[in-house]
Amino acid sequence: MNIKAERSKHNNQNIIKLIFNYDPTTINRIRSLHGVHWSSSMRCWYVLDLPQKISALQNLGVVIEQKTLTPIVLNDNNSDILKRFSDYMKTQRYSQNTIRSYVECLRIFMNFHHSKHYLEIDNDDVLRFNRDYILKHNLSATYQGQFINAIKLFYEKVPRKKLIIENLERPRKGNPLPQVLSKDDVAQLISAIKNIKHKAILSLIYSCGLRRSELLNMQISDIDSKRRIINIRHAKGNKDRIVPLSDKILQMLREYFKQYRPQRWLFEGQQAGVQYTETSLNHIFQRAKNKAGLTMPCTLHTLRHSYATHLLESGTDIRYIQVLLGHKHCKTTEIYTHVTTKSIQRIKSPFDDLDI
């Protein structure tokens, strides 16, 4: 499904218009997304101009032509300072995803306070932003926290500001458990794929617990078939790690390599030497999910959660799982102890003892 996405203004809000030829199937899938609205005056569907909305559309399998997004023009001062902020993060070796997310957060934040110079913004303005933008649009605490992280980092590097960063507090977050597929579900998902390249992609993500960026940035030289390991370089936090390479995955990769002959990246787009895209990854997962008939809510990242949970259920020490996932703190890995069902299933309910 190709959808033309255009940035616009509607009711004094920054929005993204979704323009496509009439198709009931497309409309039904668009309407299933939280936060999509129909505008009678514009005669089109639209979402708020937020990165998470674009990601949600992509997770539905919608191919959005990102190049058609026309940036909202900031004043010259803001455009310049955001460029400097982006350059600073590059020198500090922040990941491209973090740079893109933080700059987008700052762009939205500054657009919200368009009547003020960024050096005139104070803590009361941040509170108003949280109230009139984050809470008003029912955005998640995680997304709110991303804004605070971006604002803090930005204003730590800007002199003579009114905003006191020490007084900015991140929101309290809930503790949602990660969604996990059973081994049978994973097998059903991967078996539904006939294309060897697409099958190898999802199989590798699950078998090694990869983040999508780690798979996209993987090069042919990172596969060490003799030692049966994969080198994951410059992962989240600019950390390197190694993960085991199973014989079944190695055989699948060899079969894929014979057919596609990638030049540099392990998985490349239609053009040789061009890196595979995140949109294409999401599209592969959604098509496989639909073919497999899986109805539970899940995304590509669910495969990483499933990998960790299945390792834990098979008796792998959580400290090894932490290393395999590339977590800095064991506390991050411990969330999988709450979703494993192996021990929970052995607990006998007191209801079974009732004589009824």
N, C-alpha and C positions, 0 to 999 in steps of 0.2 A: 504494500500500500504506500503510494507516494503522496505526501501531504506537503503543500507549500506553507511554510510558516513565516509570518510577517509580524514584526513588532509594531505595536500601535498604542494608542491611548483610548481608554473607554471609561467614562464616569470618573475621570481624574485618576485612573489607575493605569500602570504599565501592564500591557497584556500581550499575548501572542495569539494572533488570529490563525485558525486552522482552515485552510482552503483546499478543497478537494472536490472531485466530481461526485455527484450523488451516487451513493452506494449504501444500501441498508446494512450490509455486514460491517462496513467501515463505521457507520454511524453508531451501531450497537456497541462496537468495541470502544469507540471514543466515549460514549455515554457511561461506560462502566468505570471510567477513571474518575476518582474523587476530585472535585474542584473544576470540572468542565462545565461551561455555561453556554447557552444559546442566546445570541443577541438578535432581536428582531430588527433593530435599526441597521446593524451591519450585515444582517443576513448570513451569519457564519457562527461556528462554534469557536470558543476561545478559552484560554487558561491564563492565569496570572503569570507575569514574566518572571518565573523562578526556575533556577536550574533543576530543582527536584521535579518540577512538572514535566520538563523535557525528558528527564530520565524515566519518569513514569510512562510517558508516551512510548519511549523506545522499548521499555520492558513489555509493552503490549504487542510488540512486533511491528510497530509503526515506523516506517523509514522516513525520517524528517530530513528535509534538505536544509542542513544547517547553514549552508552558504547563502540562503535566501533571507536569513535573519539580518535585518538592518539595525545596527546598534543605535540606541538612543544617544543623541549627541549631548555630551556634557560641555560645560563651559571650558575654555582653554586651560584654566588653572587646574581644574579637576582632572582633565584628560592627561595633563602633564604629570600630575602627582601620582596618578594611578599607574602610569608608565614607569615612573621612578620606583614605586612600590613593587611592581612586577619585577623590575630589574634587580632590586635588592633581594627579593626571594630567590631569584635565579642564582645570584652570587652565593647565597647561603645554601644552595642545592636543595631547595624544596622541590617536591615532585611537581610535575606539570599539572596534575589534577588539583593539588592543593593551591598552586598559583592561580589556576583558572577559577577555582571556587572562591578564594579569598578576594580576588579582584572583582568578581561578579558581586559578592556580598557588599564590598565597598561602593561599587557603582550604584547598587540599589539603595544603600544607606544614604549616599550623597544626593541621589535623585529625590529621596524622601525629604531631605533638608535643602532643597534646591535654592531656597531663599537666603541661605546662610553660606558664608565661606567656611570651608572645612576647619579652619583654625578658630572659628567662632563657636563651633559646636561644643556643648558642655554635657555633663552627666544627665541633666534634666531632659535634654534632647534624646539621649539614648533610651531613657525610660519612656518617653513619648513614642519613640519608634517601636519599642517592644509592645506597648499598649495598642497603638493605632495601626500597626502593620503586622507584627508577628501574631499577636493574640486575636486581632480582628479577623485575620484570615485563617485562624485555627491551624497555624503551622506548628510543627513538632518542636519539642524541647531540644532535640538533637540539632535541628536546623537553626534554632535560636542560638544554641551554643556555638555553632559555626560562625554566626555573625559576630558574637562577642569575641571569639578568638581572632577573627580578622581585624576587628576594630582595635583590639588591644595591641596586636602586632603593629598595625599601621601607626597608631598614635604613640607607641614607644619610640618610633623613629622620626617623628615630626616634632620640631621644637616649638616653643611658645604657644602650646595649645591650652585651651581652657578645660578640656576634658581630663579628669583625674582617673587614670587607668586603674589605680589601686582600688578605687571604689566600685569598679565594674564587677559584678558577680555573674557567674554562669548559672543558668537555670537548673533547678533540680530535675533530674531525669528519672523516669521510671526504669524498670528493669525488664523490658520485654525479652522473652526467650527467643533464640534464633530458630527459624523454621528448619526442620530436618526431614529429608526423605529417607525412607527405608531402603535397605539394599535391593529389595525387589523392585522398588520404584525407580532407583537409579539404573538398574539393569533394563527395565522396561523403557526408560527414557532413551538410553544409548542405543538399544536394539532397534528403536523406531527410526534411526538414521541410516540411510543407505549410502550417502556420500562419504567416502573414506576420510576426506579432509575434515568434514564437520564432525564425524564420529571421533576422530583423533583429538580434536579440540576439546570436546566435552569430556572425553575419557581422561585426557591429561589433566584437566582442571580438577576432576574428582580424584584421580589416583594420587595426586601430589598436593591437594588442598591449595591450589593456586588462586591468587587474586587475578582479576581480569587483566590488570595492567602488567602483572608478572608474565602472563602468557603472551600478551601482545609484544612485550619488549624482549622476549626470549629469542636468542639467535641460534643458528645451527651449531655453532661452536660450543654452546652451553650444554649440549648433550654429550656426556662422557659414557659411551657404550661399554668401554672396557671395564671401567670401575662401577658401572651400573648406578650412576648418580646423575643428577641434573644440577647445574650451577644456576642459582637464581641471583642475578646481580642487580644492585641498586634498587632493591625493593622498597617498601614503605619505610620511611625513616632513613633512606639511603643505606640500608643494611644488606649485606650479602648473606646467603645461606645455601646449603646443599640439601637436597631431598633424594630419597632412593628412587631408582628407576626400575620398575617391574619388568620382567621378561615379556609379559603380554603387551605392555605399552610399547616396549622397544620394538617388538615385532610389528605392531600396528603402525608405528612411526616409520619403519623401514618400508612398509607397503605404501604408505602415503608419500614418502619421499620419492619412490620410484615413479609414481604417477605425476607428481606436481613439480618436482625439481626446484624447490625454493632456492634463491640465490644467497640471501643474507639472513633475513628473519626466518624463524622456524615456520611461521604461518604468514603468508603474504596475500595481498589482495589479487585482483584480476591482472594487475600490472606487475610484472616481475620486479623484485627489489623494493616494492612499496609495502609498507607495514599494514597489517590487517587492522580493521577499525573496530572500535567498541560497539558501534551500532550493529555491525554485522554479527558480532558475538551474541548480542542480545536477540537478534533475529533468529539465529540458529537455535538458541535455547527455546524460544517461544514456539517455533515450528515443531521442534522435537517434543515439547510438552503437549502440544495440541494433538500430535499424531499418537502419542502414547496414552492419551486420554486422562492425563493427570489433572485433577480439578482443584487440588489444594493450592493456596497462594504460595508461590515460590518464584525465585529469580535465579539468575546465573550464580550469584553468591551462595545460594542454598547448597550448591555442590561442595563448597569449601566447608560449610557448617556440617554437612553430612559426613564428609571425610573425617573431620575431627571427632565427631560423635561415634562413628563406627570404630575408629581406632580405640577410643576409650572403652567402648563396650566389649572389644576383643581383648582387653586387659593391658593395653599399652600404657606405660607410666605417663602421667600428665606432664611431667617435666620434659619428656621426649616430644610429646605433642606440641608443647610450647615452642621448642626449637624448630620442629618441622613447619609450624605455621608462621614462624618469624615474629612471635609476640615478644615484646620487650619485658612485660611483667606477667608473672604466672597468674595473677588475678584475672587478666583478660581471658586466659585459657580456661579458668575454672568455671566459666559460665556453662561449659559443655557438661559439667557434672550435673547440671539441673535439667538437662534435656535427655540424658541417657535413660533408657527404659529398662535396661537389663536388670538392675537391682529393684526398681520399683515394681516390676511385674512379679517378683518373688514375694512381695509383701501380701500377707493374707488379710483380707478385709474382715473386721469384726462382724460384719453382716452374715458371713458364712457360718458363724457359730450360733446364730439365732435359730431356734426350733420353730420355724414357721413354714 
